Amino acid sequence: MVAHSTTSGGRPELPLAAEFPEPTREQWQAQVHKVLERSGLVGDEPPAGPVEDVLNSTTHDGIRVRPLYTSAPADPGLPGLAPFVRGSRPQGGVAEGWDVRQRHEHPDAAETNREVLADLYNGVSSLWLRLGAAGIAIDDLADALNGVHLDMIGVTLDAGADFAAAAKAFLALAAEQGVPSGQLRGNLGADPLGLQARTGQAGDRDAAVELTQRCAAEFPQLTALTVDALPFHDAGGSDAEELGCSLAVGVTYLRWLTEAGMDVDTAAGQLEFRYAATADQFLTIAKLRAARRLWEQVTRSSGVSEQARAQTQHAVTSQAMLTRRDPWVNMLRGTIATFAAGVGGAQSVTTLPFDAAIGLPDDFARRIARNTQALLLEESHLAQVIDPAGGSWYVESLTDELARKAWSWFQRIEAVGGMPEALRSGLVAEEIADTWQNRRAAIARRSDAITGVTEFPNLHEAPLERTPAPEQPGGGLPVHRYAEDFEALRDAADARLAETGERPAVFLATLGSLAAHNARASFARNLFAAGGLDSTEAGATDSTDAVLAAYSGAPVVCLCSSDKIYAERAAETAQALRQAGAKTVLLAGKPSDVEGVDGYVHAGCDALTVLDAVHAELGVRR
């Protein structure tokens, strides 16, 4: 929309931009070229393609993200109407916001009850309870929910293979409280295929169908089935893989229910989809929008009526993105992910506490998690705008491309016989394993940065201590955290520190003045710290003798200076350091032919491989 100025009588005049010439794409490209040239990203000769292609990046689904979008794909429709890209509800969250749902898994029922009541008194509107061996004992459910009015609070159960027993206990507790069947809200957490993905063992199909039939017949606001996409995300899968797997699971559940005699509208209404929200806010927004579009396409093809095609979404901030090192940064990751989940249109959002990767969260972490959502809802008024990302050419294009990638993956799963067979055959595991290796390589090169771990680590942080969380069942898809490889290096270096009283260190052979060596020395110091290694340095030096005088005797040294000084002194200094006892000589800069240098550290290098080799040279055991 173009803004217009008006006269005092309210008559429209010329658009405010009318006096300015309309810029052309060529003019914009010329300005981009100037900036890139000053940054050293392009040379004097123009690049082969459009200059802005230098700024392109690619997601783990192979989607190219461009710096400029000049058109949008097809019309995404209106909020609350098919294909539901812009939200499942026409009013969005304007009236009531979104459901603030927090997870509880402390095996001590009394402690869980204390935490539950604290959450409910301070802004949480529904509960997500992990039950069974991986959380609260099912027999302790009544104690854990003591004082909770089930006619006022939605409850989502997550009991894995024990979903039928958990549902029975929950419904019995509701009956004890005298809660009318029409007021009981939440989801009973039956997810046989999610269980198969996590453990490799198929869940009880018949029990899931029977429970769903009972829910549909007796409890109009209670659903039975969860389509949990988190196992695919936690295994390192991409956004499109997460979406495609969720579609395949949802379709399987529709088949089971309709084969058992349930009408397709009722069957579709019994499913709640759970997705991961990450610190990549635009991909998260696009993923939730694409999920609704894809589910609408599936249910439309299945004969579901229009309003019953709307997908119910529960977004959870990603466990995979959480770090154990510098965990305070997780507060920022959680805030961005929660923001993206709200903007993306999820009806329920769970913000995991910042210390969830370390163990059971403490009171402070829980308070920050729930206040993150309170701030976004009550202070930022985020829910007061319906589909705020709608109409952005970038978001609409990303939504469209992500939906197409996910649909293609979903079709591959269907072609082998659906999700049960895709899990049994290893198709899903193999596909996601390939994506994880690609993601792991990007993290190793630090092109996928992890603040506080691969970038700007704090070697002197005091580790947080937490009670270990209940062990989750395994045996199926692996569970990864993006920081795990670098954190293993930090753990090994810390173990050496505890054993010897000294942190393993690298000597930075800084050549020339501070101005000449500071940029590359800072880069090298940061890279080595990502592996738990300290750095000592020579400081400003004007000769090889000055470097040798400062040499610490460390087996690994790294030359740091400008290209000009490297040409003058690097080879001589490397040879002298070897004679003084250095076993490995690295150079901070792009690979070249400097004599006597064993390797190079630079932006885009495989930092993990470099650090592994340095650890081995220093005798640090993983």
N, C-alpha and C positions, 0 to 999 in steps of 0.2 A: 504494500500500500504506500502511495506517495503522499507525504504530508503537504497540506496547502495552507498558505497564510490567508487571513480574512481581513476584510475592511471592518471599520467600527460598526457597520450595519450588518455584519455577518455574511457579506457576499464573498464568495471564494475569489481569490486572485490567482496569480501564477504559482505553480509549485515552487517550493523554496529552492529546489535544485535547478530551476530553469535557467538561472543566470550562469551556471557553470557548464562547460563543454562536457559531453559524455565521454568518459575515457574508453579507449579501445583495448582489446586483449593484448594487442601488440605493444601498447604503451606499458601495460602492467608487466608484460614479459621483459621489457627493457629494464624496468626498475628491479625486477627479480634478478636479472643477470648481473646488475651492478652490485647488489648485495652479496650474491654468491661469489662473485669475483673477489670482492674485498675479504670474504671469509675463506678464500682459497679452495672453494668447492668446485669451481670451474676455472679454466685457464682463459687465455686471450681468445682462443678459437671457440666458436659457439659449439655446444654439444650437438650430437647427431640428431636427437629428437627435440621436442619442446623443452625449453630451458627449465621449466618447472618440474620436469620428470626427475631431476636431481633430488627433489624433496619428497618423492614418492616413498611410501613404506608399504610393507606387505604383512598381512595378518597371518596367523598360523593356519588359516583356511585358504590361503592364496589369494585373498581379496586385496586388491591394490587400493591403498588410501592415498588420495591425491590432495594437493594443497588448495585446489580451487574446484568448486562444483558450480556449473552454470545452468544446469537443468535438473529436473526431478524425474523419477520414473512414474509409473502409472499412479493415478489418484488413489490414496490409501483409504478413502472413505471417511465416514464421520464417527466420532466417539460413540460407542454403544451400539453400533450397527455393523453388520457384516461388511468386510472381513475382520473387523475388530482390531485392526492394526493400531488404531488410535485409542484403544481401551475397551474393556468388557462392559463398562457402565457409561451411559450417556452423560451422567453428571460427574464422572471421574471420582476423585476423592474430596470434592468441594464440601460436601455435607459432613462427612465423618472422618476424612483423612484415610489413612490405611490402617490395617490391623497391626499393632505392635506386638509381635510374637517372640517370646524369649525361650531359649532352650535350657532344660534342666536335666542333669544326669548324675548328681551326687548320690552315691549308694546309701548314704546315711539319710533315712527318711526324715528324721527330725531336722537335719541341716537343710535338706531340700525344702521342707515346709517353711522354715525360716526365710530362705531365699525367695521362695515363691510369693510369700506374703509381702516381703519387701518390694518385689517387682510390681505386684498388683497395686500396692498402696502408692507407687511412684510412677505410674504412667503406662505400665504394660497392660495390654488388653486381652491377650490370650497366651496360652502356655503350650510349649512343645516338650513332651516328656519322653526321655529315653528310658525304656523299661527292660527288665530281664537281666541277663548276665552282663550286658553292656551298660547298665545304669541302675535304676531304682528297682528293687525286687517287686514283682507284681503283687505279692502278698502285702507289701508295705504301701500300696497305692493310697489306701484310705488315710494312712498317717501322713503321707506326703501332701495330701490335699486337704488336710484338716483345716477347717475355717474358710475354705474356698467355696463360694456359692456357684454351683455348676449351672444354675439357670441364668447367671450373669456373665460367665466367663467361658470363652471357647477353649477347648482342649484338643490338642493333636497328639496322638500316641505314636510311638516309634519303638516297636518291640521286636522287630526282625521276625524270626521264625515263630515267636510266641505271640503273634498278633491276636490270635483267637482268644487265648487266655487273658491277654491284657484287655481286650475289648469286653470280655465277660465281666472282669473285675470292675471296669469303669462303669458299665451299664448297671451293675448291681449297686455300686456306690450312688449313682444318680437316682436309682429307685429308692434307696434308703433315705436320701434327702427329699424325696417326694417331688423331684423335678418333673414337670409335665413333659411328655415326649416331644411336644412341639417346640419346647424351649431349649432342648439340649443341642449345643452347637460344637462343631469341630470336625475332626477326621480321625478315624480309628486306625489308620496307618497300615492297612493290609497292602503289601507290595511284594508278591512272590518273585517277580522278575528282578526287582531291586535287590532282593535277598540273594538271588542267583548271581547277579553281577558282583556282589560284595564277597560272597562265600564260595561260589561255584556249585552250590547245592540248590536245586529247585525248591521253591516254596510250595505250600499246599494250595493248589488251585481250587479244589472243591470247597475248602474252608473259606477262602477269600470270596468265592461266589456266594456261598450261603450267608456270610456276614453282610455282603452288599445287598442281597435280597431283603434281609431283615431291616437294614437301615432304610432302604427305599420304602418299605411297607410301614414302618413304625415311627421313624424319626425324620421329619421333613427338612430339618436344618442340619442334620448330621450326615456326613459322607463316610464311605468305608475305605476307598482305595486311594493310595498315594502313588503318583508316577514320579519317582525320585530320580532326578537326573544327576544328583551329586556324585554317585559312584563313577560316572563317566568323566565328570569334571575332575574329581580328585585323582583319577588315574593319569591325568595329564592331557585329557582330550581337549579338542578345540571347541569353540562355540557352536559351529555347525555340527560337529559330532555329538555334542551334548543335546542339541535340538533334535537331530535325526533319531538318536536313540530314544529320546522321550516320546517322539511320535510313534516309533515302533512298539514301545511298551504300551502306550495308550491304545493303539489299534488292537493289540493282542487282548487287552482287558475288555474292550468293546466286543470282540468276537466271543470271548468266554461268557460274558453276561448275556448277549443276545442268543447264543446257543442254548443258554439255560432258560430262555423264555422271557427275558426282560426286554421291554420295548427300548428302542435305541435312544430316545430322548432321555429316559430315566437313567439308562446306563451311562450316557455322557455326563449327566449331572452328578454322578457318584465319584468323579475323578478330580483330584487336586494335583496340580503339577508343581514340582519343586525344582527351582533353578538356582545356580550360583550367580552371585553378583560380585564383580571384581573391581579393582581400582581403575580399569580401563572403562571409564564411564560411558563413552559413546558405544563401545561394543556391547556393554551390558544393556543400555537402553535399546539398541537395535535388536539384541537377542530376545528380549521380552516382547517387543513389538512383532518380530518375525514369528515367535512361538504362537502368538494368537492368530496370526494370518495362516500359518501352516495347519493349526488344529481346526480352524474354520474350513479349510479346504478338505481335510480328512473327513470331518463330520458331515459336511455338505454332501460329499460323495457317498456317505453312509446313510443318507436319508434323514439326518437330524434336522428338526425345525430350526429356523434362524436363531431365535433367542437362546435355544439350548446349545448352540455351537460356541458360545462364548467360553473361553478357557479361564478356569480359576487358577491363579498363580500365587505361589509362595516363594519369595526370593530370599536367599540366605547369603550373607557375605562370605566370600570364599575362604575355606579352611586352607586350601592349597597356597594362597598368597600370604598367609600369616608367617611371621618369622619368630624364631626363638631368640635370636640376637637382636639387640636394640628393639625390643617389642613395643616400645612406646610409639614407634612409627606406625604400628598396626592401628592405632587410633585414627590416624589420617587415612589409611587405606579403608578402614571401616566406614569412615564418614563419606568418602567419595563413593564407595560401593552402595551405601544406603541411599545416598542422593540419587544415584543412577537407578536403583530399584524403584524408588518413588516416582521419578520422572518417567521411567519405563512403563509404569502402570500396574505394578504388582499389587494385589489386594492385601497381602500379608507380607511383612518384612521382618526378618531376624537379623540383628546385628550381633555377630559373635564377639565376645569380650576380647580385648587386645591380648590377653595372656592365654587364650584357648589352645595355642600350640604348645604351651609349656605344661599345662596340667589343668586341674579344676580351677576355674576363675575365682578370685577373691571378691569381696564386697565392693571394693573400689572399681575393679574392672567391670562388674555388673552395672554399677551406677553409671559409669561412662557410656556403656553400651546402650542402656535405655535412654540416657539423656541425649545421646547422639540423635536418636529418633525424635525425642521431644523437641530438641532445638530446630530440627528441619521442619517439623510440623507446626510448632507453636510460635517460633520466632521468625523462621524464614518463610513460613506460610507456603511451603512447597506444594501442598496438595490443593491450593486454591486456584491453580491454573490447570485446566484440562489438557493433557498431552502437550506440555510445553515444548517438546522437541519437534512436534508435528509441523511440517512445512519447511523444515531445514533441508535444503537439497542434499547436504552431506548425510544427515540421519536417514532420510528417505531412501537414498541410494544404498547406504550401508545395510539398511533393513532388507531391501530388495535382494541385494547380492547374497546376504547371509541366508535368507530364506531359500534362495535357489541352490546354494551349496548344501544346505541341510536336507532339502527335498531329494537331491541326488543321492546323498548318503542313506536316507530313509529307503529309497527305492532299492538300493543295493541290499539292505537288510531284508526287505520284503522278498527280493528275488531268491534268497536262499531258504525261504520258508518262515520268515518272521523272526522276532527277537529271541524266542527260546532256542531256535536252531542257530542263530547268529552267535549267541553266547556259548552254546555247546561246541560249535565247530571251531571257535577261536577267532572268527572273523572280527568281532568287536575288539577283542584283546589285541590282535595284531595291528589293526588300524590305529587304535589309540596309542599303542606302544611306539609306532612310527612317529606319531605326532609328539609324544613325550620326548623322544630322542631329538627331534628338531627343536623343540622348546628348550630342552636341556642345553643344546649346543648354543642357542641364542643367549641363554643365561651365562654360559661359560665364556662367551665372547663379550659379555656385558652389554650387548645391544638391547637385551631385555634387562633393564637395570632393576636392582632391588636395593632401595635406599637403606643404609644402615648395615648392609651385608656385602653386596658387591660394590657399592659406592658409598663413600663416606663412613666406613666402619669406625666404631669406637672401641679401640683395643682395651681401654681401661674401664669399660662398663662393669658394674657389679651384676652378676647373673641373678635373675629372679628365681625364687624357690616356690614351687607350688606342689600341692598334693597331686600325685599322678592320677590322671583320669582313668576310668574303667577302660580296659582294653576292648576295642571294637572287633567283632568277628572278621576274620580274613579268609583267605583261600581262593578268592576270585580275582577280580581286577586289583592291581596294586594300588596303594595309597601314597601319593607323593606330596611333598611341599616344594615349591619352587626354589627355596633357599637351601635345600638339604645338602647339596654337594659342598657348597662353600661353608656351611655351618659345620660339616664334618671336619674340614680343614681347621676351622677355628677351635673345635673341640680338641683336636690332636695337638695343636700348638699350646693350648691352655694346659693340657696334661703335661707337656714338657716343662712349662713354667712351674706347675705344682711340684713336679719331680725334682727339678734342679734349682729352682729359685730364680731362673733367668729365662726370659722369653726368647725363643729363637729369632735371630736378626739377620738382616742383609745390610751390607755396607754400600752406601750410595757414594760413588766416586764422582763428586761434582767438579766439573772443569770450568774454570773461568769465574766471572763475577756472578753475584746473585742474580742480576738481570739476565745473564746468559743461561744459567742452569735452573732457575727456580721453577719454571713451568713444567719441565720434564721431571724434575726431582719430586715435585708435588704429585704428578701423575703416578710415578713409580711408587712413592710412599703409600698412596691410596691403594694401588693394586696389591702390593705386598701385605698391607694390613687386612685386605679382604681374605687372606689366607692365615690370619693370626700372627703375621710376622712383623716384628719391629724393624725400624730402619735407623741406622746411624749414618752420619754423612760428614764429608770433609769440610763443607762450607766453601767459601770463596777461595779459589786456588789459582795461582798463576804459573804453575809448573807441575811436572810429574812428581818431583821431589816433595812438593807441598802435599800432594794427594797421599803419597806413601807415608809421610809424617803423621797423617791423620788416620791411616788405615787401621781398622779395628782387629784385623786378623780373621774376619768372617770368611768361611769357605765360598760364599756367594757374594759377588759384587755386581753393581749395576752402574754403568757410566751414564752420567746425566749432563747434557749441555746442548748447545746449538749445533746445527749442521756444520757451520763454519769452523767452530772449534773442534768438532769431531774430526774434520779433515786434517786439522793441524796436529792434534795430540792424542786422539783416541787409540790408535794402534800402539803407540809408544807406551801409553799409560796401561793398556791391557796387558802388554808383555811384562811390564814392571810389576804389576799386581800379581801376576802368575808366579813370578820369581819370588814374590814376598809371601806366597802361600795360598792365593786364591785358586779354587778348583773350578769354579764356573764364573765366566764373565759375560754379563748381559749388557745390552745397550738400550737405553730408552729412546726409541725412534723407529721409523720405518725401516724394514730390512734393507741392508746395503751390503757392501763388500769390505767392511772394516776388518782388517787382519787381526786375528786373535780373539774375536768375539764369538761366543757360543750360541747366542740367541738374542732375540729382540722383544721388547715389550712396547706395545703401542696400542692406540685406540683400534678396537676390532680384533686384536689378537686373542687366541684361546687362553684366557687368563687362568682357567682351571688347570689346563695342561702345564702351563708355566709354573703355577704354584705347586702342583703335584711333584714336578721335577725338583723344585727348590726344597720342598719338604724332604724328599729322598736324599738330596745332597747334604742337608743339615741333620739327617738321621732322625727326623720326626716321624713317628709311627702312627698311622691311622688305625 
